[in-house]
Amino acid sequence: MEARAYIGAPIRRVEDRRFVTGRGRYTDDIVLPGMLYAWIVRSPHAHARIRAIRTEKARQHPGVVAVFTGKDMLDDGVGSLPTGWQIGPDMKEPPHYALAVDKVRYVGDGVAVVIAETKAAARDAAELVEVDYEELPAVVDAAEALKEGAPLVHDEAPGNLCYVWELGDREATDRALATAHHVTKLEFVNQRLIPNAIEPRSAIGHYDPGRDELTLYTSSQNPHLIRLLLSAFVLKIPEHKVRVISPDVGGGFGSKIFHYPEEVICAWSSRKLGRPVKWTAVRSESFVSDAHGRDHITTAEMGFDRDGRIVGLRVRTIANLGAYLSTFAPGVPTWLYGTLLAGQYKTPHIHVEVKGVFTNTTPVDAYRGAGRPEATYVVERLVDLAAHEMGLDPAELRRRNFIQPDEFPYQTPVVLQYDSGNYEGALNKALEMADYWKLREEQKRAREQGRLIGIGLSCYIEACGLAPSKVAGAIGVRAGLYESAAIRVLPTGKVQVFTGTHSHGQGHETTFAQIVAHELGIPLEDVEVIHGDTAEIPFGMGTYGSRSLATGGSAIYRALEKVKAKARKIAAHKLEVAEEDLEFRNGQFIVKGTDRAISFGDIALTAYVPHDYPEGLEPGLEENAFYDPANFTFPFGAHLSVVEVDPETGRVKLLRYVAVDDVGRIINPMIVEGQIHGGVAQGVGQALLEGAIYDRSSGQLLTGSLLDYALPRADDLPSFEVGHQETPCPHNPLGAKGAGEAGTIAATACVVNAVVDALYHLGVRDIRMPLTPERVWRAMRGLPTDGHAS
Amino acid sequence: MIPQTFEYKKAQTIDEALALLREHGDEAKVLAGGHSLIPLMKLRLSTPELLIDIGGIQELSEIREQDGRIELGALVTHRTIEFSELLKQKCPVLPEAAAQIGDPQVRNKGTIGGSLAHADPAADYPAVVLALDAEIEATGPDGRRTIPVRDFFQGLFTTALRPGELLTRVRVPVMPPRSGAAYLKFPNPASRYAVVGVAAFVKLAPDDTCAEVRIGITGAAAAAFRATEAEKRLVGKTIDDRTLTAALEDMVDPDDLLSDLAATAEYRAHLCHVLTRRALRQAFERAHG
């Protein structure tokens, strides 16, 4: 019988049955005997000195077990939350305590925790905690924070400057721009976003005094990293005495990568009280306490020669890091951003300078795409605008600059070496799917009738599959970025797969099982994928940066090779032939040219019941692998959108969205398509709807709930038209590159380009995101689009 | 999302509800569908000591036609209005507006009485009931009284209801022959409340000019209002580009309008103009049948 070809099959996600029937098990679903509930008292001020905290009344409230402050934790030796990425030797790393000690630095900064028998009691008593604040002037805008005399967020960081980082050849770039035939310049804001995973963050600290062991349940994307940071750096307890479990996690988009104060608070207080302590955010708490994304102020100039070839790109960015350094914050607007500024183009000279700045706002860190959407926005807005300015078709200008398929590996002027690509192929496919030239005709006709149609393109590249550990080390990541896997074949031939990655919506339980079932020639139902529990899985780095398949999947593949190699030894023994006389096909080892065979199931049983077994071979069939990638992977694609702008109200309607992505070899096209859909929706969200707004004087988050912060919904979006191109990654065994962020990286620039395309003839060059109806209306009238709230 | 502790009492009749209101006064809040009140309580922006649940008062859940009017009990849900055959035939603008409120869950629970009494400046019904020149029935310790809807909305979350009174019914006219109405909403992309919502009512004279025009606007100001100046300018006119441009010029003063995250007053004024023009055109077309 022919075993099923699982790789490449659009199989429905096996995890969805439990999710859609409400049987998922999220952290907040877990109820432990004797469990207590924590409520965190948060600062209502953006910047204030804490004069005193009076907790007596709260302690006396019925049901309250304890009230702790930052000082209690500090006195007990609890350390600061560490930063996992160092940018240059002079980077300022002010302490970040789980609860503020002397000063609060953003609205939502924790000052005390109330722990009670019920959540309601904790909530009620939280109102009885009296904090005596001395309010200080606050600064929320990163450019303002750099100005002379701006309020100082940390004494350790004069001028609020965390670091200045640059990459590329400054002089060569300046020269190229000075002598360019045409220079397109844009000054813009890549606005702050609030991630809004559907499951709010949650944590349970569970200390077992009998075994002196601490278990932390947490809605995290990387349990091993949390265990390492929590044990070795913050609580300073032995790593092996800590177990971190991330059960089902309802979305993260990056915001659940980081080590958060609430994890420390629950873990530490459970040790103090000897009882489990749970905290779950309410949505309005998520808005102020989940790490935000983006928040760049950028000036960028792209120079062209007479033929429209790019001669240089200069980028100056001020990146708002928020009040404290979140776990990977420093690296996002630097290495994950500056290295992508070549895009898909042969840009001979690039220079980028980034200033990382502290402000009195929620910390900013990686959010879906993390640096790469910002870089794509810079490059694709500039290229598109340049085409308009030079009177060239935007597709044609891109064509003139693409790196050609025969030019790989291609060394960019900003570190990365692209391994493979066919950029023009993806663009051509997108143009064909959209019927581009006909669209241009329709646009022209519509304009004659007073209708404003716009067509936008976005040709993106990303660096995924994080990451070669050696490179990670060289760019300041304080961790390796390999991935781990273990394959445990059970005596009955069923297989358990242990992965160091973490699925929080990506469908790993299906994709990874497909790889294993395909390679071993066994049914998909015989494979179970296990992730998220440090007591079960090998030390892995978790899921972010579209790394899971390229690195985690490759680790699984490597472990499978070991399993097959050992199985071959057993098969050769059983069939009494040499190993090289065997071929493995359809779940069987077959003696070449005969019908003699032994099934994988029989080999598994033999491995565990080794009565008749090769001399010297260890029993059992269980292998693990650590896979450290040779390079990043470089997914790319071309997206096209069509919008219509209401000339009276400025409202933008997205009419069509065409996405052609090359994510390498596809294991499950249905899951990839779902990832593209979700990613595009979020990218469109940034372009048209989303944006965190802080009050400039008080530092209050004005978009602090879903009443004011607009997330994209189904009726904001058209039905997406998705196409694929498959250029396998040449350096990992699966040929996979990663698909999780592609849509988000491409879509924002794509939609803004379309709106500007619709309005360019009215004199509109740029509109500040999100492109709200009012902003578009103002732009059409030549009024400024920033300087007012929406 | 845990509200402050509160008492809960369920009233079975209007009299029971009034008695509870009398007894507890300011400490009490009336609970109908709960879709405005409960979120405020969860955020602790509203902290009543007692909730008087009127949801079980059967007589307030009915829609009936009487004397050329349609009477809606305060507890009629948005969904019931959205799908009411009677209203679709006799006053279709009300279902048209109801269908634009919130989402299906909100429409299943939220009530017209609750919405009107809450008087959120961005709610949808106020524009419609103003354009329909509806009546509000309030019941208090001294019995029932009728409040013309043009006197009802007095400010931000403020109505003509007196302390101790309950909004019990709403009466809207059956659409007369050769009349039409439309409700258009420019939704806030986040909350889907109206940034501006305009309801227009037009009744035609035999010569196809406007005999009666009413324009109700919500979302734009602290309270929903009628654009009376524009209405007057249109009476005796047909609806076309020229008359609309003349009639709607300066129809609202931006100084009277809200400025917030969703829109500046200047943009709201512009939206009032655009939506009124569009709503009047639709109403006019519908009046023609």
Boltz contact constraints between the chains, C-beta under 6 A:
constraints:
  - contact:
      token1: [A, 120]
      token2: [B, 2]
      max_distance: 6.0
  - contact:
      token1: [A, 123]
      token2: [B, 2]
      max_distance: 6.0
  - contact:
      token1: [A, 282]
      token2: [B, 1]
      max_distance: 6.0
  - contact:
      token1: [A, 648]
      token2: [B, 274]
      max_distance: 6.0
  - contact:
      token1: [A, 649]
      token2: [B, 274]
      max_distance: 6.0
  - contact:
      token1: [A, 689]
      token2: [B, 189]
      max_distance: 6.0
  - contact:
      token1: [A, 702]
      token2: [B, 261]
      max_distance: 6.0
  - contact:
      token1: [A, 707]
      token2: [B, 190]
      max_distance: 6.0
  - contact:
      token1: [A, 707]
      token2: [B, 191]
      max_distance: 6.0
  - contact:
      token1: [A, 708]
      token2: [B, 190]
      max_distance: 6.0
  - contact:
      token1: [A, 708]
      token2: [B, 261]
      max_distance: 6.0
  - contact:
      token1: [A, 709]
      token2: [B, 190]
      max_distance: 6.0
  - contact:
      token1: [A, 710]
      token2: [B, 189]
      max_distance: 6.0
  - contact:
      token1: [A, 710]
      token2: [B, 190]
      max_distance: 6.0
  - contact:
      token1: [A, 774]
      token2: [B, 263]
      max_distance: 6.0
  - contact:
      token1: [A, 774]
      token2: [B, 267]
      max_distance: 6.0
  - contact:
      token1: [A, 788]
      token2: [B, 264]
      max_distance: 6.0
  - contact:
      token1: [A, 789]
      token2: [B, 261]
      max_distance: 6.0
  - contact:
      token1: [A, 790]
      token2: [B, 261]
      max_distance: 6.0
